[in-house]
Amino acid sequence: MSSTEPHFIAAPNEYRLNNPPSDGITSVHFAPNSSKHLLVSSWDCSVRLYELSSASTNFVLSSYNHNAAVLDCLFIDANRCCSCGLDKFVKFYDFENHCEAILGAHEMPVRCLSYNQNHGLVVSGSWDKTIKIWDYRVGRCIGCYNQPERVYTMDVCGDRLIVGTAMRKVWLWNFRNFSVGPEQQRESSLKYQTRCIKSFPDTEGFVVSSIEGRIAVEFIDPDPEVQKRKYAFKCHRLKDAETGQEMVYPVLSIAFHSSGTFASGGSDGYVNIWDPFIKKRLSQYHKYPSSIISLDFSSDGDSLAIASSYQYEYLDKGLAVPEDCIYIRKVTEADTRQIGFPDLPSWLHVTHSPVTYDLFIFGNPESNITENIMVVALNLKTFQTARKRMRIKVTKGIYAKDDRVETAELWILNHNVWQFFADENILRLLQSLVMKAFPSLKEHTTILKLSIPKFAVNKALADKHDGTVVTMVAPGGFQKNVLNLMKELQANPAACKRNEIVSLNPVFAPRFQIDWCRLRLHEQPLSLTKNGTNSRVLIGHNELFGAAWTNDTMHEYITSSDNVRYRPTSTNRLGRSYFQDWIFFVVIPSAVLLFILLILSMMLFGCREGQHWRDYKTPRTQLIDYVHLRQSQQQLRQLSFRRHSSELVNLPSSKLIAKPICKQTVAEVATLKGSDLNVHFVENGAMKSLAHTGQHPSAQFTCLLLQIIA
């Protein structure tokens, strides 16, 4: 950034606070939606709430203490705050009821805090290499997540948390899904230790400062084309008039103004105001007594709190330690905006054609207005300028007599806003297709406005706008087929990415490519209100559209209503897809059935030689005989083994043969003893042999004997 010929600002429009902390100041924060209260933490173990009535009547309204130095603090709302410090605790304090509570603790000192207003969660970062998520409403920790190194700084950026640690690591976490780990893992663009991180008001990127006197402007979108826009610049450096040596000072603090410009404070005692879009320093304040350790703009952008606190940089030089003090400075338009070029009205937007170089100014005002606009054109080759003044008079029109209308937002990917203005035939074609695809219950659906997508607002004069958001209005509401389409896309988010299966896509294809995932539906009364105040999203996923409906970004004008016919959709809820249905109703039941069949097969077929299965089919009489026979065989084997073992003891060693115990072995032993190997049994008091009878033993046998006759 260029820092030549800065616009210096005089000091009479600032004042010092009475009763500053007795030790080093660590942070200052204005109350939300108010510039009358300031929260201050310091090394004297206290957290103080100042009331800023005027330069002479400011005073400490309330305070509370920690057991050790307090390193950071923040407001939750106008009456409640949180703080942390070297005592390792995270404290919650209610100034209205004068009560405090300890939310929890870390294993090492807690360095910084951040608050996500959308989710109502407090985040603490510690030197124990963790961040913890606290729900102050129930007073407990709901998550602890490891970081690569000690946490030095962090800031909330929409639904993301940007954490800066030692070793120049920068991790981006998503509040919607902390459990999956960091969304992005980066290294800082700067070469030395990270000191401060602050996010842009539009949540597109963030600014990083370091101890080397540099600031880097980075963007969250990992797209290589977006990453080409990041840059870094030198700042807070002074040259010694005598030696000509350049002194490099750490950049300790950064604060963003609502206009998008930001202030930086360094150990050199200066505060600079920078415009990150034109890459230029807008102003520089006078030198303060010591290092600028903390900065914060009020919510209305009219005041800037400046904490000047000695950081012991010159302790070895024997200089007197300057007093710690806090300044409240009234901010003027010259401080935060380029002089002579005021901003356009919030409802007015600018785009241009990269083909014909025509400039288009468009917007939707909320009332009958008249605006005077000057357009300044610059030739980048010759640096010649041309100016044109114009007067715009806009009258609000009434387009429906019904008190109830519905609006829908359609995102067209392959046409930018300027193309609709440059060729009216494209706009007429779009109007006819809108009437056909989105019929209304009364009259015809019409195009209310065209707007630039939210993330392209700051590059409105670039050659690429990333599509157009078309807002349609339906008097009396949309017909049933439109509502059914909305519900289908809500229930199956994956289907919206496949345009060929969306029922309304053939109406627009191939001329217009529609992003059906960003389709929205609202129900509102006829009166126009700025930024969708009091309007509620009926069907659609807000996270897909980013922060397009917040008051500080798009400046949209839509209608609002208190009577909502359909249930609002939570942005945290995801519809179930067809793939999930296939898993639940096909895969899981099939797996259970297969498991049951496996168990049954093991029970029925897993027995030895299928014996039990054959037993089920055998007649009872035959089965009894079969059982007796098997028992006889078993006894025979046992007796054979015993007999063989006893006889082998009396045999000479030359006749001992190592053979398995089986029928052949028993026969050899019996032959040596002269046995006939017949089975004898007793019947009617007489000994008989099976070899002589030639018949099978019956159930009347009283005894079965194996006799080996010696």
VMD Tcl script that draws the C-alpha trace (Angstrom):
set ca {
  {0.00 0.00 0.00}
  {1.06 3.53 -0.65}
  {1.90 5.50 2.50}
  {3.17 8.74 0.94}
  {1.59 12.06 1.86}
  {-0.83 10.75 4.49}
  {-3.74 12.87 5.60}
  {-2.84 13.83 9.17}
  {-5.65 14.35 11.66}
  {-5.44 16.80 14.55}
  {-6.03 15.70 18.16}
  {-8.73 18.06 19.55}
  {-11.52 15.60 18.71}
  {-10.35 13.03 21.30}
  {-10.18 12.76 25.09}
  {-8.57 10.54 27.73}
  {-10.51 8.33 30.12}
  {-10.39 9.08 33.83}
  {-9.14 6.44 36.27}
  {-7.28 4.19 33.82}
  {-6.00 0.77 34.98}
  {-2.96 0.85 37.24}
  {-1.03 -1.67 35.12}
  {-0.70 -2.56 31.45}
  {-3.90 -2.53 29.38}
  {-4.63 -5.68 27.36}
  {-7.90 -5.01 25.47}
  {-10.70 -2.49 24.96}
  {-14.16 -3.20 23.52}
  {-17.20 -1.02 22.89}
  {-20.60 -2.36 23.91}
  {-22.70 -3.77 21.05}
  {-25.11 -1.22 19.55}
  {-23.77 1.52 21.81}
  {-20.84 3.91 22.05}
  {-21.55 4.88 25.66}
  {-19.92 1.91 27.38}
  {-16.37 0.56 27.10}
  {-15.01 -2.70 28.56}
  {-11.31 -2.70 29.55}
  {-9.07 -5.51 30.82}
  {-5.56 -5.09 32.20}
  {-2.61 -6.61 34.02}
  {-3.87 -5.23 37.35}
  {-6.25 -8.28 37.45}
  {-9.36 -6.16 36.86}
  {-12.07 -5.85 34.23}
  {-13.68 -2.40 34.17}
  {-16.84 -1.06 32.56}
  {-16.60 2.66 31.71}
  {-19.52 4.96 31.01}
  {-18.57 7.49 28.32}
  {-20.95 10.34 28.92}
  {-18.53 13.09 27.86}
  {-14.89 14.06 27.99}
  {-15.18 15.29 31.58}
  {-17.77 12.96 33.12}
  {-16.54 9.52 32.04}
  {-16.12 7.15 34.98}
  {-15.89 3.49 36.01}
  {-19.44 2.17 36.19}
  {-18.59 -1.32 37.48}
  {-15.68 -3.75 37.77}
  {-14.66 -7.23 38.90}
  {-11.36 -9.06 39.41}
  {-9.43 -12.19 38.47}
  {-6.76 -13.91 40.55}
  {-4.11 -12.96 37.99}
  {-3.61 -10.65 35.02}
  {-6.55 -10.43 32.60}
  {-5.44 -10.92 28.98}
  {-8.73 -10.45 27.09}
  {-12.39 -9.58 27.52}
  {-15.49 -9.17 25.36}
  {-19.15 -8.17 25.49}
  {-21.88 -10.79 25.03}
  {-24.60 -8.16 25.16}
  {-25.02 -4.74 26.75}
  {-25.08 -6.14 30.31}
  {-22.98 -9.32 30.19}
  {-19.36 -10.06 29.38}
  {-16.63 -12.73 29.54}
  {-12.95 -12.48 30.40}
  {-9.86 -14.69 30.66}
  {-6.28 -14.45 31.81}
  {-3.21 -15.91 33.48}
  {-5.31 -17.61 36.20}
  {-6.41 -20.11 33.45}
  {-10.11 -19.38 34.07}
  {-12.85 -18.15 31.74}
  {-15.24 -15.94 33.70}
  {-18.77 -14.78 32.96}
  {-20.07 -11.58 34.57}
  {-23.53 -9.96 34.67}
  {-23.23 -6.21 35.28}
  {-26.97 -5.77 35.78}
  {-27.21 -8.31 38.62}
  {-23.57 -7.96 39.74}
  {-22.95 -11.70 39.73}
  {-20.09 -13.70 38.27}
  {-19.57 -17.34 37.35}
  {-16.61 -19.41 36.22}
  {-17.42 -21.16 32.96}
  {-14.34 -23.38 33.15}
  {-10.59 -23.47 32.85}
  {-7.66 -24.45 30.63}
  {-4.47 -26.21 31.65}
  {-2.42 -23.09 30.88}
  {-3.16 -19.32 30.69}
  {-6.00 -18.29 28.36}
  {-4.81 -15.74 25.80}
  {-7.89 -14.63 23.84}
  {-11.69 -14.83 23.53}
  {-14.18 -14.59 20.66}
  {-17.97 -14.58 20.57}
  {-20.20 -15.94 17.82}
  {-23.47 -14.05 18.01}
  {-25.27 -16.31 15.52}
  {-24.72 -19.43 17.64}
  {-24.48 -17.79 21.08}
  {-21.12 -19.42 21.84}
  {-17.95 -18.11 23.49}
  {-14.59 -19.46 22.27}
  {-11.40 -19.34 24.33}
  {-7.87 -19.91 23.02}
  {-5.06 -20.94 25.36}
  {-1.33 -21.54 25.47}
  {-2.13 -25.22 26.17}
  {-2.65 -25.59 22.36}
  {-6.44 -25.94 22.58}
  {-9.56 -23.93 21.97}
  {-12.72 -24.53 23.99}
  {-16.33 -23.77 23.09}
  {-18.48 -22.47 25.97}
  {-22.24 -22.18 26.21}
  {-22.56 -19.38 28.74}
  {-26.33 -20.00 29.09}
  {-25.74 -23.36 30.78}
  {-22.26 -22.56 32.05}
  {-20.30 -25.47 30.61}
  {-17.81 -26.44 27.93}
  {-19.36 -28.15 24.91}
  {-16.16 -28.86 22.97}
  {-12.38 -28.87 23.20}
  {-10.24 -28.99 20.05}
  {-6.48 -29.28 19.67}
  {-4.45 -26.69 17.80}
  {-1.03 -27.08 16.17}
  {0.64 -24.65 18.59}
  {-0.03 -22.10 21.33}
  {-2.98 -19.86 20.47}
  {-2.03 -16.17 20.14}
  {-5.07 -14.62 18.46}
  {-8.40 -15.50 16.85}
  {-11.53 -13.92 15.44}
  {-15.03 -14.97 14.35}
  {-15.73 -14.64 10.61}
  {-19.40 -15.42 9.98}
  {-19.80 -19.14 10.70}
  {-16.03 -19.65 10.78}
  {-13.41 -19.22 13.47}
  {-9.93 -18.08 12.40}
  {-7.21 -19.14 14.85}
  {-3.64 -17.85 14.71}
  {-1.00 -19.81 16.64}
  {2.73 -19.95 17.14}
  {4.91 -21.09 14.23}
  {2.78 -18.90 11.89}
  {-0.06 -21.44 11.69}
  {-3.55 -20.25 10.72}
  {-6.45 -22.71 11.05}
  {-10.03 -22.07 9.93}
  {-12.83 -23.91 11.78}
  {-16.53 -24.09 10.90}
  {-18.98 -23.61 13.78}
  {-21.48 -25.89 12.04}
  {-19.14 -28.88 12.16}
  {-16.23 -28.63 14.59}
  {-16.07 -32.42 14.97}
  {-14.66 -33.03 11.46}
  {-11.58 -30.93 12.19}
  {-10.34 -27.65 10.71}
  {-11.87 -26.56 7.42}
  {-8.54 -25.12 6.23}
  {-4.97 -25.33 7.50}
  {-2.66 -22.53 6.36}
  {0.59 -20.81 7.09}
  {0.63 -17.06 7.44}
  {1.86 -15.09 4.42}
  {4.15 -13.20 6.80}
  {7.57 -14.54 7.78}
  {7.51 -13.83 11.51}
  {5.30 -14.37 14.53}
  {1.58 -13.66 14.12}
  {0.31 -10.94 16.44}
  {-3.29 -10.15 15.46}
  {-6.06 -11.48 13.18}
  {-9.28 -9.64 12.29}
  {-11.95 -10.62 9.75}
  {-13.59 -8.39 7.14}
  {-17.13 -7.20 7.95}
  {-18.39 -9.00 4.81}
  {-16.69 -12.26 6.00}
  {-14.86 -12.70 2.66}
  {-11.39 -12.59 4.17}
  {-9.22 -11.51 7.07}
  {-6.19 -9.39 7.91}
  {-3.08 -10.73 9.66}
  {-0.37 -8.67 11.35}
  {3.02 -9.72 12.67}
  {6.00 -8.49 14.67}
  {7.91 -7.63 11.46}
  {5.92 -4.46 10.68}
  {3.76 -6.03 7.97}
  {0.07 -6.65 7.35}
  {-1.31 -9.33 5.02}
  {-4.77 -9.27 3.44}
  {-6.01 -12.81 2.80}
  {-9.24 -14.37 1.50}
  {-11.08 -17.44 2.76}
  {-12.21 -18.90 -0.56}
  {-9.54 -21.50 -1.55}
  {-10.21 -20.95 -5.27}
  {-6.84 -20.14 -6.93}
  {-8.39 -17.18 -8.75}
  {-9.51 -15.70 -5.43}
  {-6.18 -16.41 -3.75}
  {-4.41 -14.34 -6.40}
  {-6.00 -11.25 -4.83}
  {-4.19 -11.57 -1.51}
  {-1.27 -9.27 -0.78}
  {0.93 -7.92 2.02}
  {2.44 -4.50 2.70}
  {4.91 -2.81 5.03}
  {3.76 -0.46 7.77}
  {4.72 1.00 11.16}
  {8.32 1.61 10.18}
  {10.32 4.73 10.97}
  {13.67 5.94 9.70}
  {16.21 7.39 12.06}
  {16.99 10.91 10.84}
  {20.59 10.71 12.00}
  {21.67 7.21 10.98}
  {19.13 6.60 8.22}
  {18.42 3.17 9.70}
  {14.86 1.91 9.40}
  {13.23 0.81 12.64}
  {10.65 -1.98 12.32}
  {7.84 -2.10 14.92}
  {5.35 -4.91 15.64}
  {1.75 -4.37 14.55}
  {-0.10 -5.12 17.78}
  {-3.75 -4.40 17.03}
  {-6.27 -4.14 14.18}
  {-9.90 -2.95 14.17}
  {-12.35 -2.81 11.25}
  {-14.68 0.09 10.55}
  {-18.19 -0.64 9.27}
  {-17.23 0.88 5.89}
  {-14.64 -1.86 5.28}
  {-11.55 0.19 6.10}
  {-9.45 -0.77 9.11}
  {-7.16 0.80 11.69}
  {-3.81 -0.60 12.75}
  {-1.79 0.20 15.87}
  {1.88 -0.54 16.40}
  {4.68 -0.31 18.92}
  {5.72 2.95 17.25}
  {2.74 4.66 18.93}
  {0.93 5.52 15.68}
  {-2.56 4.62 14.46}
  {-3.03 4.30 10.68}
  {-6.28 3.94 8.70}
  {-6.09 1.73 5.60}
  {-8.39 1.03 2.67}
  {-7.77 -2.61 1.64}
  {-9.63 -2.23 -1.67}
  {-7.67 0.65 -3.14}
  {-4.52 -0.43 -1.23}
  {-3.84 2.96 0.27}
  {-3.37 4.59 3.66}
  {-6.15 7.11 4.23}
  {-4.94 8.85 7.38}
  {-2.50 8.72 10.26}
  {-3.09 9.95 13.80}
  {-0.57 11.74 15.98}
  {2.00 9.79 17.99}
  {0.69 8.40 21.28}
  {2.79 8.02 24.45}
  {3.54 4.29 23.97}
  {2.53 1.16 22.05}
  {-1.04 0.86 20.71}
  {-2.00 -2.44 22.30}
  {-5.71 -2.49 21.42}
  {-8.20 -0.71 19.10}
  {-11.96 -0.92 18.68}
  {-14.55 1.02 16.65}
  {-18.01 1.62 18.05}
  {-20.96 -0.05 16.33}
  {-22.04 3.22 14.68}
  {-18.46 3.88 13.48}
  {-18.32 7.34 15.10}
  {-15.83 6.54 17.87}
  {-12.51 4.75 18.14}
  {-11.08 3.49 21.43}
  {-7.27 3.58 21.51}
  {-5.37 1.82 24.32}
  {-1.80 3.10 24.73}
  {0.18 0.85 27.04}
  {3.91 0.40 27.56}
  {5.21 -3.04 26.45}
  {8.73 -2.67 27.93}
  {10.38 -2.36 24.52}
  {12.97 0.14 25.82}
  {13.58 -1.28 29.26}
  {17.34 -1.61 28.67}
  {17.67 2.07 27.72}
  {16.76 3.38 31.15}
  {13.85 5.50 29.92}
  {10.97 6.50 32.14}
  {7.93 4.21 31.83}
  {5.05 6.20 30.26}
  {1.61 6.16 31.81}
  {-0.97 3.70 30.48}
  {-3.97 5.55 29.08}
  {-7.10 5.11 26.95}
  {-8.21 7.64 24.33}
  {-11.67 8.00 22.81}
  {-11.47 9.62 19.39}
  {-14.37 10.93 17.34}
  {-14.05 9.48 13.84}
  {-14.87 11.65 10.85}
  {-15.63 10.65 7.28}
  {-12.20 11.92 6.27}
  {-10.60 9.37 8.59}
  {-12.21 6.25 7.13}
  {-13.08 7.18 3.53}
  {-11.12 8.56 0.65}
  {-11.58 12.32 0.65}
  {-13.83 13.67 -2.06}
  {-15.37 10.31 -2.98}
  {-18.34 9.54 -0.72}
  {-20.03 6.17 -0.92}
  {-23.05 5.51 -3.11}
  {-26.44 5.22 -1.41}
  {-26.90 1.83 0.15}
  {-29.68 0.86 -2.26}
  {-27.69 1.76 -5.37}
  {-25.32 -0.62 -7.20}
  {-22.88 -0.20 -10.06}
  {-21.85 -2.60 -12.79}
  {-20.28 -2.25 -16.21}
  {-19.86 -4.15 -19.46}
  {-16.30 -5.36 -20.17}
  {-17.25 -5.50 -23.86}
  {-18.77 -2.07 -24.53}
  {-17.41 -0.36 -21.39}
  {-20.88 0.95 -20.58}
  {-21.58 1.75 -16.95}
  {-24.92 0.72 -15.40}
  {-26.28 2.14 -12.15}
  {-29.24 0.22 -10.74}
  {-31.10 -0.38 -7.48}
  {-34.40 -0.54 -5.63}
  {-35.13 2.38 -3.28}
  {-37.56 2.11 -0.39}
  {-39.30 5.44 -1.04}
  {-39.59 8.28 -3.53}
  {-36.13 9.83 -3.68}
  {-33.92 12.08 -5.80}
  {-30.17 11.51 -5.91}
  {-27.32 13.51 -7.45}
  {-24.52 11.23 -8.67}
  {-21.15 12.01 -10.19}
  {-19.44 9.33 -12.27}
  {-15.66 9.60 -12.63}
  {-13.92 7.49 -15.31}
  {-10.18 6.84 -15.40}
  {-8.18 5.70 -18.43}
  {-5.62 3.26 -17.05}
  {-3.27 3.78 -20.01}
  {-3.21 7.58 -20.23}
  {-4.54 8.30 -16.71}
  {-6.96 10.83 -18.15}
  {-10.23 11.32 -16.30}
  {-13.74 12.19 -17.40}
  {-16.63 13.24 -15.18}
  {-20.37 13.08 -15.65}
  {-23.04 14.39 -13.29}
  {-26.51 12.91 -13.30}
  {-29.69 13.39 -11.36}
  {-31.79 10.31 -10.57}
  {-35.42 10.62 -9.59}
  {-37.13 7.39 -8.54}
  {-40.81 6.90 -7.79}
  {-41.95 3.81 -5.96}
  {-44.56 1.87 -7.94}
  {-47.41 -0.29 -6.73}
  {-47.42 -3.61 -8.55}
  {-50.21 -5.47 -6.73}
  {-53.41 -4.71 -4.88}
  {-53.20 -7.80 -2.64}
  {-51.75 -7.37 0.85}
  {-49.98 -10.69 0.60}
  {-47.29 -11.58 -1.92}
  {-44.54 -14.15 -2.15}
  {-41.06 -13.54 -3.50}
  {-38.48 -15.99 -4.78}
  {-34.77 -15.56 -5.51}
  {-33.27 -17.34 -8.52}
  {-29.52 -17.47 -9.16}
  {-28.49 -17.36 -12.85}
  {-24.90 -18.47 -13.35}
  {-24.13 -17.71 -17.00}
  {-25.36 -14.08 -17.18}
  {-24.09 -11.07 -15.29}
  {-26.22 -8.08 -14.35}
  {-24.85 -5.80 -17.06}
  {-25.91 -8.24 -19.79}
  {-29.58 -7.80 -18.90}
  {-29.23 -4.01 -19.12}
  {-27.17 -4.07 -22.29}
  {-29.65 -6.28 -24.18}
  {-33.31 -5.78 -23.32}
  {-34.25 -8.89 -25.30}
  {-32.52 -11.06 -22.70}
  {-34.51 -9.37 -19.95}
  {-37.79 -9.83 -21.86}
  {-36.99 -13.51 -22.44}
  {-36.25 -14.01 -18.76}
  {-39.52 -12.31 -17.82}
  {-41.51 -14.65 -20.07}
  {-39.77 -17.73 -18.67}
  {-40.37 -16.57 -15.11}
  {-44.09 -16.21 -15.81}
  {-44.16 -19.74 -17.27}
  {-42.08 -21.51 -14.61}
  {-43.31 -19.67 -11.50}
  {-47.04 -18.99 -11.99}
  {-48.81 -16.99 -9.31}
  {-52.32 -17.31 -7.92}
  {-53.24 -13.77 -8.97}
  {-52.11 -11.82 -12.04}
  {-48.58 -12.61 -13.35}
  {-45.27 -13.24 -11.64}
  {-42.91 -10.35 -12.42}
  {-39.22 -9.60 -11.90}
  {-38.85 -7.24 -8.96}
  {-35.11 -6.62 -9.19}
  {-31.73 -7.87 -10.35}
  {-28.82 -7.84 -7.94}
  {-25.16 -8.81 -7.74}
  {-24.38 -11.88 -5.59}
  {-23.21 -11.03 -2.14}
  {-19.59 -12.14 -2.49}
  {-19.22 -10.06 -5.70}
  {-20.45 -6.74 -4.28}
  {-16.96 -5.51 -3.43}
  {-15.69 -6.29 -6.92}
  {-18.66 -4.73 -8.72}
  {-16.40 -3.13 -11.30}
  {-14.55 -6.37 -12.07}
  {-15.02 -8.25 -15.30}
  {-16.67 -11.20 -13.60}
  {-19.70 -10.95 -11.32}
  {-20.36 -14.65 -10.81}
  {-23.94 -14.52 -12.00}
  {-27.10 -12.60 -11.18}
  {-29.68 -12.94 -8.42}
  {-33.18 -12.45 -9.84}
  {-35.94 -11.60 -7.36}
  {-39.47 -12.48 -8.51}
  {-42.72 -11.37 -6.92}
  {-45.99 -13.34 -7.11}
  {-49.18 -11.47 -6.09}
  {-51.29 -13.77 -3.95}
  {-48.52 -16.36 -3.73}
  {-47.06 -19.03 -5.98}
  {-49.03 -21.97 -7.29}
  {-48.76 -25.47 -5.85}
  {-46.17 -26.80 -8.33}
  {-43.65 -24.16 -7.21}
  {-44.19 -25.00 -3.55}
  {-43.80 -28.71 -4.27}
  {-40.50 -28.05 -6.06}
  {-39.26 -26.09 -3.05}
  {-40.11 -28.94 -0.71}
  {-38.42 -31.51 -2.96}
  {-35.21 -29.48 -3.08}
  {-35.36 -29.02 0.68}
  {-35.80 -32.77 1.31}
  {-33.03 -33.73 -1.11}
  {-30.23 -31.14 -1.29}
  {-28.12 -33.44 -3.47}
  {-30.73 -33.34 -6.25}
  {-30.41 -29.58 -6.75}
  {-26.87 -30.10 -8.08}
  {-28.20 -32.20 -10.96}
  {-30.18 -29.79 -13.10}
  {-31.43 -32.53 -15.43}
  {-33.66 -33.99 -12.68}
  {-35.16 -30.65 -11.57}
  {-38.65 -30.36 -13.06}
  {-38.44 -26.63 -13.89}
  {-34.94 -26.69 -15.37}
  {-36.08 -27.47 -18.99}
  {-38.01 -24.18 -18.98}
  {-34.78 -22.16 -18.62}
  {-32.24 -24.46 -20.28}
  {-30.11 -24.08 -22.29}
  {-30.23 -20.25 -22.42}
  {-30.05 -19.77 -18.67}
  {-28.06 -21.94 -16.27}
  {-29.78 -21.98 -12.88}
  {-28.26 -22.85 -9.53}
  {-31.27 -24.57 -7.96}
  {-29.45 -25.02 -4.65}
  {-29.81 -21.26 -4.04}
  {-33.53 -21.03 -4.73}
  {-35.38 -19.08 -1.99}
  {-39.01 -18.42 -1.13}
  {-40.33 -15.65 1.11}
  {-43.79 -14.53 2.11}
  {-44.29 -10.84 2.86}
  {-46.82 -7.99 2.74}
  {-46.75 -5.44 -0.06}
  {-44.83 -2.66 1.68}
  {-41.13 -2.61 0.86}
  {-38.66 -2.68 3.71}
  {-34.89 -2.46 3.65}
  {-32.77 -5.61 3.89}
  {-35.69 -7.92 4.48}
  {-36.45 -6.64 7.97}
  {-38.88 -8.93 9.82}
  {-38.99 -11.31 6.85}
  {-38.60 -15.02 7.40}
  {-37.19 -17.60 5.02}
  {-39.84 -20.22 4.30}
  {-38.02 -22.77 2.18}
  {-34.33 -22.80 1.34}
  {-30.92 -23.13 2.92}
  {-29.53 -19.80 4.08}
  {-25.96 -21.08 4.38}
  {-25.84 -21.56 0.61}
  {-26.45 -17.87 0.09}
  {-24.01 -16.73 2.76}
  {-24.82 -13.48 4.51}
  {-26.77 -11.99 1.63}
  {-29.67 -11.05 3.90}
  {-27.71 -9.29 6.64}
  {-28.03 -5.56 7.09}
  {-24.41 -4.77 6.30}
  {-23.90 -6.51 2.96}
  {-26.40 -6.75 0.13}
  {-28.82 -3.91 0.97}
  {-31.68 -5.84 -0.59}
  {-35.25 -4.56 -0.58}
  {-37.83 -7.27 -0.17}
  {-41.22 -7.56 1.46}
  {-41.96 -8.79 4.97}
  {-44.81 -10.47 6.81}
  {-45.83 -11.60 10.26}
  {-48.15 -14.33 8.95}
  {-46.11 -17.25 7.71}
  {-48.00 -20.05 6.05}
  {-45.15 -22.54 5.94}
  {-42.86 -23.63 8.68}
  {-39.47 -21.85 8.59}
  {-36.54 -24.06 7.72}
  {-33.58 -24.27 10.08}
  {-30.23 -23.59 8.43}
  {-28.65 -26.33 10.53}
  {-31.01 -29.01 9.25}
  {-30.10 -31.11 6.24}
  {-32.73 -33.00 4.24}
  {-32.38 -36.75 3.77}
  {-31.30 -37.81 0.29}
  {-32.30 -40.81 -1.82}
  {-28.95 -42.38 -1.05}
  {-29.82 -42.35 2.64}
  {-33.19 -43.97 1.89}
  {-31.42 -46.73 -0.07}
  {-29.09 -47.34 2.86}
  {-31.91 -47.51 5.44}
  {-34.43 -49.57 3.48}
  {-32.23 -51.86 1.33}
  {-28.68 -52.30 2.58}
  {-29.35 -52.56 6.32}
  {-32.31 -55.03 6.08}
  {-30.33 -57.17 3.61}
  {-27.38 -57.31 5.98}
  {-29.63 -58.35 8.89}
  {-31.30 -61.08 6.80}
  {-27.93 -62.40 5.66}
  {-26.72 -62.57 9.24}
  {-29.81 -64.55 10.32}
  {-29.33 -67.03 7.46}
  {-25.69 -67.48 8.44}
  {-26.63 -68.33 12.04}
  {-29.28 -70.81 10.94}
  {-26.88 -72.52 8.53}
  {-24.33 -72.93 11.30}
  {-26.97 -74.48 13.55}
  {-28.31 -76.88 10.91}
  {-25.27 -77.79 8.83}
  {-22.37 -77.03 11.11}
  {-22.44 -80.39 13.08}
  {-19.90 -83.15 12.44}
  {-20.66 -85.05 9.15}
  {-24.22 -83.74 9.16}
  {-25.13 -86.31 11.76}
  {-27.94 -84.35 13.39}
  {-29.56 -83.48 10.09}
  {-29.68 -87.14 9.05}
  {-31.07 -88.06 12.44}
  {-34.12 -85.88 11.80}
  {-35.05 -87.99 8.72}
  {-34.32 -91.51 10.18}
  {-37.27 -93.64 11.53}
  {-37.30 -94.09 15.29}
  {-36.76 -97.92 15.27}
  {-33.84 -97.73 12.88}
  {-32.43 -94.79 14.80}
  {-32.39 -96.83 18.06}
  {-30.55 -99.69 16.39}
  {-28.14 -97.24 14.85}
  {-27.44 -95.65 18.22}
  {-26.80 -99.06 19.84}
  {-24.43 -99.98 17.05}
  {-22.48 -96.74 17.39}
  {-22.21 -97.26 21.13}
  {-20.97 -100.82 20.53}
  {-18.34 -99.56 18.12}
  {-17.17 -97.04 20.63}
  {-16.89 -99.66 23.38}
  {-15.07 -101.95 20.99}
  {-12.47 -99.32 20.26}
  {-11.97 -98.63 23.96}
  {-11.61 -102.34 24.83}
  {-9.25 -102.90 21.89}
  {-7.05 -100.12 23.05}
  {-6.94 -101.44 26.63}
  {-6.28 -105.03 25.54}
  {-3.58 -103.94 23.15}
  {-1.92 -101.85 25.80}
  {-1.88 -104.71 28.37}
  {-0.60 -107.35 25.91}
  {2.15 -105.19 24.56}
  {3.71 -105.10 27.96}
  {4.47 -108.90 27.78}
  {5.66 -108.98 24.15}
  {9.35 -109.07 23.32}
  {10.79 -105.82 22.11}
  {11.36 -107.25 18.63}
  {7.63 -107.62 18.03}
  {6.68 -104.15 19.13}
  {5.53 -102.33 16.01}
  {4.59 -98.63 16.02}
  {1.13 -98.78 14.43}
  {-2.03 -96.86 15.16}
  {-4.69 -98.43 17.36}
  {-7.29 -99.72 14.91}
  {-9.04 -102.95 13.77}
  {-5.90 -104.28 12.04}
  {-3.81 -103.79 15.18}
  {-6.31 -105.73 17.33}
  {-6.29 -108.60 14.78}
  {-2.51 -108.91 14.92}
  {-2.52 -109.10 18.70}
  {-5.32 -111.70 18.67}
  {-3.44 -113.84 16.12}
  {-0.38 -113.91 18.32}
  {-2.56 -115.21 21.19}
  {-4.57 -117.66 19.05}
  {-7.92 -115.80 19.34}
  {-10.80 -116.29 16.86}
  {-11.86 -112.57 16.99}
  {-15.55 -113.57 17.36}
  {-18.07 -111.58 19.33}
  {-19.79 -113.77 21.97}
  {-22.98 -113.05 23.81}
  {-25.27 -114.76 26.31}
  {-28.77 -115.80 25.21}
  {-31.10 -118.03 27.33}
  {-28.17 -118.96 29.59}
  {-26.00 -120.24 26.72}
  {-22.89 -118.60 25.21}
  {-23.25 -118.03 21.48}
  {-21.13 -116.43 18.76}
  {-22.22 -113.98 16.05}
  {-20.05 -115.85 13.56}
  {-22.10 -119.04 14.13}
  {-25.56 -117.47 14.12}
  {-24.96 -115.03 11.22}
  {-27.60 -112.62 12.47}
  {-27.67 -109.16 13.98}
  {-28.14 -108.86 17.77}
  {-31.65 -107.76 18.82}
  {-33.01 -105.69 21.67}
  {-33.37 -108.81 23.85}
  {-29.59 -109.17 24.19}
  {-28.74 -108.88 27.83}
  {-25.04 -108.51 27.46}
  {-22.52 -107.91 24.76}
  {-19.02 -109.14 25.40}
  {-15.81 -109.13 23.53}
  {-13.83 -112.19 24.39}
  {-10.39 -112.82 23.05}
  {-9.51 -116.44 23.66}
  {-5.90 -116.90 24.53}
}
mol new
graphics top color blue
foreach p $ca { graphics top sphere $p radius 0.5 }
foreach p [lrange $ca 0 end-1] q [lrange $ca 1 end] { graphics top cylinder $p $q radius 0.2 }
display resetview
